[in-house]
Amino acid sequence: MSYMEKYRLWCTDEYFDEQTRQELLSIKDNEKEIEDRFYKELEFGTGGLRGLLGAGCNRMNIYTVRKATQGIADYINKTYADNKSVAIAYDSRKMSQEFAKETALCFAANGIKAYLFEKLTPTPELSFAVRQLNCTAGVVITASHNPSQYNGYKVYLGSGCQVTPPFDKQLIDCVNAVESYKAIKTVDKALAKANGLLCELNEEIDREFIERVKKMKFTDEDLTQVKKDLRIVYTPLHGTGNIPVTRILKESGYENVFVVEEQREPDSNFSTVKSPNPEERSAFEYALRLAKKKDADIVLATDPDADRLGVYVKNENSEYVSFNGNMVACLMAQFILSQKSKAQSMPENPVIVKTIVTTNMLCAIARRYSVDVVQVLTGFKYIGEKINEFEENSSKSYIFGAEESYGYLADTFVRDKDAVSSTKLLCDMCAYYKKQGKTLCDVLNQMYKTYGYFKEDLSYIVMEGVQGANKIRTIMEKVRKEKPTTLGNEKVVSIKDYLTQKELNLSTGTQKEISLNKSDVLYFKLEDDSFFCLRPSGTEPKIKMYTSIKAQSEEEAQKRIEDIKIDLEKFF
């Protein structure tokens, strides 16, 4: 069926509601828009769904959400015999609550008990709830840090971890097998509750999650007084983080927590920011203004579903400087490992897990404390998968996991990145060093002297629509074919192609197998713990370029990064 035939079907079939039909009729003279909405089905990928809100089969709406849910329900009913249940949470985005309700009713109609959170809930709490309630799976409705016109649908296994291979392929096949929207099951809410197939979760899970976070202890040092003095500015960026974060900090002894009033309440338009992304400086505009007013020691922001944490720290000149995800991950790892070493509480076979695009400074830190490092593909789900693997075979003791995109996890009661517990870790760490008369800037600078100066850069090019997707494929094919031996003035030691699962040693010309899963990623190992990585985004229409350089100074590192960027222009 052509995109225009699909469009006409959605405009005329009574299965689709009047609001949907009217929205589609309003674009009847815009063929380009019609094509974009109907040239394909919204892809259910390895991370679930994510896309623009709107009517059409290539948009996030109640019909595409129901289709995904029906596919997952078919998979669960085919795979599991009894006691089937799914926990469902949602954030503050447009249509999140409605999508969560539709998801719950579709599961219920398929005989699968749905535990639906009554109010918006952080993603890490959903991961926690899946395991706490012994669920078969979990779903959270969120588009994370994307702009307000997006929403998404993430799927979790019973382990509390996002779906990973081979289960992702099995789920995708089941979702793709749902060919007719009319074949999708749903049920009335009252009937689902009466039949015991819909249970609305109250505050009990909230309390259990918060108490578990509060139990996290990273140092034996008495920080009672310094916690009272530490001045913290926090913004939830109109999302789910405000209640759990402020409650945990207050009940952990922090008395000077100042929440950005303009961004305290949930707002599906994210009206005070261009994008609710703590990776971007613009998201901190209000928080930094308040920090100067309150003379804050530290400034924190969580994204709408509270799985990413952004940080600004006051330096010796009373200026607020941004710490990116790599810097924060290194500070956390250094703090945790040094405290465990000091207390002689390091477990047997300790391990840190990081993604391949996260700084290799973590490797240097781990080596100092005789801790192993396991590297995984981009995506925190692979870190969660490793936690499950370590537990199943009792092979290693998980200490800490991180990805450069502002995701951290310092315990295992959650199996995804967790900005809620990471906020407590960061504040405890800041209090510990404040007691010693140090800022986090001081600590990081000392770490550079110890381990070398590591500097990372992430840049990307947005390529939207059909033409953009084709352009991204062309770029990846061109780089694969040319196999550059230098980037800027950096010598390429080896090229890892995760699509072919081969690593080419440029010195010897030999190849070896890569054990990680197949993925459209090219990784260029440079000399002295440096690297460059190229990959299409799995959730956004962009191609990403990661550069990490180890140098003697920031200026040298930045110059070498810019040289690489200039050299790459020939591919674009």
HELIX and SHEET records of a PDB file:
HELIX    1   1 TYR A    3  THR A   12  1                                  10    
HELIX    2   2 GLU A   18  LEU A   25  1                                   8    
HELIX    3   3 GLU A   31  PHE A   38  1                                   8    
HELIX    4   4 ILE A   62  THR A   79  1                                  18    
HELIX    5   5 SER A   96  ALA A  109  1                                  14    
HELIX    6   6 THR A  123  GLN A  132  1                                  10    
HELIX    7   7 PHE A  167  ASN A  176  1                                  10    
HELIX    8   8 TYR A  181  ALA A  183  5                                   3    
HELIX    9   9 LYS A  189  ALA A  194  1                                   6    
HELIX   10  10 GLU A  203  LYS A  214  1                                  12    
HELIX   11  11 THR A  224  ASP A  229  1                                   6    
HELIX   12  12 ASN A  242  GLU A  251  1                                  10    
HELIX   13  13 GLU A  261  GLN A  263  5                                   3    
HELIX   14  14 ARG A  281  PHE A  284  5                                   4    
HELIX   15  15 GLU A  285  LYS A  294  1                                  10    
HELIX   16  16 GLY A  325  LYS A  342  1                                  18    
HELIX   17  17 MET A  361  ARG A  368  1                                   8    
HELIX   18  18 PHE A  380  ASN A  393  1                                  14    
HELIX   19  19 ALA A  419  LYS A  435  1                                  17    
HELIX   20  20 LEU A  440  TYR A  451  1                                  12    
HELIX   21  21 GLY A  465  GLU A  482  1                                  18    
HELIX   22  22 GLU A  554  LEU A  568  1                                  15    
HELIX   23  23 GLU A  569  PHE A  571  5                                   3    
SHEET    1   A 6 LEU A  49  LEU A  52  0                                        
SHEET    2   A 6 TYR A 150  LEU A 157 -1                                        
SHEET    3   A 6 ALA A 137  ILE A 141 -1                                        
SHEET    4   A 6 SER A  85  TYR A  90  1                                        
SHEET    5   A 6 LYS A 113  PHE A 117  1                                        
SHEET    6   A 6 LEU A 198  LEU A 201  1                                        
SHEET    1   B 5 ASN A 256  VAL A 259  0                                        
SHEET    2   B 5 ARG A 231  THR A 235  1                                        
SHEET    3   B 5 ILE A 298  THR A 302  1                                        
SHEET    4   B 5 LEU A 309  LYS A 314 -1                                        
SHEET    5   B 5 TYR A 320  PHE A 323 -1                                        
SHEET    1   C 4 ASP A 372  VAL A 376  0                                        
SHEET    2   C 4 PRO A 350  THR A 355  1                                        
SHEET    3   C 4 SER A 397  GLU A 403  1                                        
SHEET    4   C 4 GLY A 407  LEU A 409 -1                                        
SHEET    1   D 6 TYR A 453  VAL A 462  0                                        
SHEET    2   D 6 LYS A 542  ALA A 551 -1                                        
SHEET    3   D 6 PHE A 531  PRO A 536 -1                                        
SHEET    4   D 6 LEU A 522  LEU A 526 -1                                        
SHEET    5   D 6 GLU A 490  ASP A 497 -1                                        
SHEET    6   D 6 THR A 486  LEU A 487 -1                                        
SHEET    1   E 7 TYR A 453  VAL A 462  0                                        
SHEET    2   E 7 LYS A 542  ALA A 551 -1                                        
SHEET    3   E 7 PHE A 531  PRO A 536 -1                                        
SHEET    4   E 7 LEU A 522  LEU A 526 -1                                        
SHEET    5   E 7 GLU A 490  ASP A 497 -1                                        
SHEET    6   E 7 LYS A 502  ASN A 505 -1                                        
SHEET    7   E 7 GLN A 511  GLU A 513 -1                                        
END                                                                             
